[in-house]
Amino acid sequence: MKNRNKLLFCKSNLRMALAKVKSRISELVSEKQQQKIL
């Protein structure tokens, strides 16, 4: 059971990291689009 909990913990951490990366990328993309407009 402990190993299974570790696996779930790693999965949730990976999801959080992915979400952070995705939000950062979308921020950069929106910044570039705004620069194009300006």
C-alpha positions as CSV (number, residue, x, y, z in Angstrom):
1,M,0.0,0.0,0.0
2,K,2.8,2.4,0.8
3,N,4.3,2.0,-2.7
4,R,0.9,2.7,-4.2
5,N,0.5,5.9,-2.1
6,K,3.9,7.0,-3.3
7,L,2.9,6.5,-6.9
8,L,-0.3,8.5,-6.5
9,F,1.7,11.2,-4.8
10,C,4.1,11.4,-7.7
11,K,1.3,11.5,-10.2
12,S,-0.4,14.4,-8.4
13,N,2.9,16.2,-8.2
14,L,3.5,15.7,-11.9
15,R,0.0,17.0,-12.7
16,M,0.6,20.1,-10.6
17,A,4.0,20.7,-12.3
18,L,2.4,20.3,-15.8
19,A,-0.4,22.7,-14.9
20,K,2.2,25.3,-13.8
21,V,4.2,24.8,-17.0
22,K,1.0,25.1,-19.1
23,S,-0.1,28.3,-17.4
24,R,3.4,29.8,-17.8
25,I,3.4,29.0,-21.5
26,S,0.0,30.5,-22.0
27,E,1.2,33.6,-20.2
28,L,4.2,33.9,-22.5
29,V,2.1,33.3,-25.6
30,S,-0.4,36.0,-24.6
31,E,2.5,38.4,-23.9
32,K,3.9,37.8,-27.4
33,Q,0.4,38.3,-29.0
34,Q,0.1,41.6,-27.1
35,Q,3.5,42.7,-28.4
36,K,2.4,41.9,-32.0
37,I,-0.7,44.1,-31.6
38,L,1.4,47.0,-30.2
